[in-house]
Amino acid sequence: MASHSPPLPALNVVDDERDQTAGLRILRQFAVFVGVGYLAYAVLTIPAITTSLEVMDTWWTVLALPVTFGTGIAVGLLSWKATARRIKIAAAAAVVGYLVTIGSWWFGWNGRFLDGDSMWFSLFCGLAAIAAAVAFRPAYAFSVLCIVVPATVTINHIVRAPALNGPLLPDMAWAFAFSLIYFAAAVMAMRIAAILDSTRAQAYAATAEASALHARLAERQRFAQLTHDGIMSTLLAAARQGASDQLAHQARVTLADLDNLGSATTTPTGLGVPTEEALAQIRAACTAIDPGLHIITVDTTPREGQQYPLEVVRALAGAAGEAVRNSCRHAGATATTAVTVAAHPDRLGAEIVDDGVGFDPRAVPTERLGIAVSIRNPMHQFPGGSATIDSSRGNGTRVLLEWSNI
């Protein structure tokens, strides 16, 4: 069976490792563009590099080439697997490498002049500005553009024979305008990526809030069901049948359910939940979806007074309920679903298994938020929480929800 249970980080984390979000995709694409661009210019500028050896010391060229091209190409190499943070760090290193090259040229210049050619590093100053757009905020990246363009044009005017130079300011303006077009495109793309990820994060938060509202509504429905099936049934049985062992048992069960319901709704957030109550909340969340559900309860807690965090219990109950809901909706009309709820020392879990049609978790579109928001995200928001979904077409589905305090 195919297994797919990637961790879902918190929504407000900048270095987001969720698989292929819009921002990360765009960042990777521009990192590839920067890396390929540096590689292409490393080949295209070979004639210019060879010519520059006439006016630059060999030691400077030997050091400047890897500092300039090596750091730029590394951005493209890291784009395939590295996190967003590492890609940005590599892009920043490429910018620093280019600045070091143009800042140190004076120490390698032997005082001679080029016959009309340009210094090799001046041919792609706009590419360094694009790397800055990938690495920094727009204001800082624009500052890099304002440094590298005037610097490279000025260096060309110094190194070239004076008779071959045109007016400095028009040359500088043309180079700036040419580089600004590509730089602006990169800045806008990074901005759009940030907006898309922000919108996605808001959608996750809104969906999580809606899920919490649904949980509250389910609790109210559970109270109404308990009132009808427990209290009213007990009172009617007492009026019609009188005292009996069956009535006494039914009354004890109803009172226990009322106690559990009352403590579950009045326990402040942050306090612990006893084992019996935690198991009852998880069972209730599942049976609220499918009253005929077969639930196996395994209580292997050896110590007395074992408690679990209320937030964890609520999250696990909500995720289990959503898993049952998905099974009822998608497993098929003839499928059967079984739930196992287990409490262990410092560990709480629920397993939802059906023998339905199954599905391929890897084929679920990223814009479908049900599994991510209602099952994975509630569990992954706590240290020690996990949500594993095992399924394949024709082989049913198994959802394992666990929280461990170890």
ABEGO torsion letter per residue (X at the ends): XBBBBBBBBBAABABBABBGBAAAAAAAAAAAAAAAAAAAAAAAAAAAAAAAAAABBAAAAAAAAAAAAAAAAAAAAAAAABBAAAAAAAAAAAAAAAAAAAAAAAAABAGBBBBGBBBAAAAAAAAAAAAAAAABBAAAAAAAAAAAAAAAAAAAAAABBAAABBBAAAAAAAAAAAAAAAAAAAAAAAAAAAAAAAAAAAAAAAAAAAAAAAAAAAAAAAAAAAAAAAAAAAAAAAAAAEBBAAAAAAAAAAAAAAAAAAAAAABBBGBBBBAAAAAAAAAAAAAAABAABBBBBBBABABBGBBBBAAAAAAAAAAAAAAAAAAAAAAEAABBBBBBBBBBBGBBBBBBBBABAEBBAAABBAABAAAAAAAAAAAAABBGBBBBBBBBBGAEBBBBBBBBAX
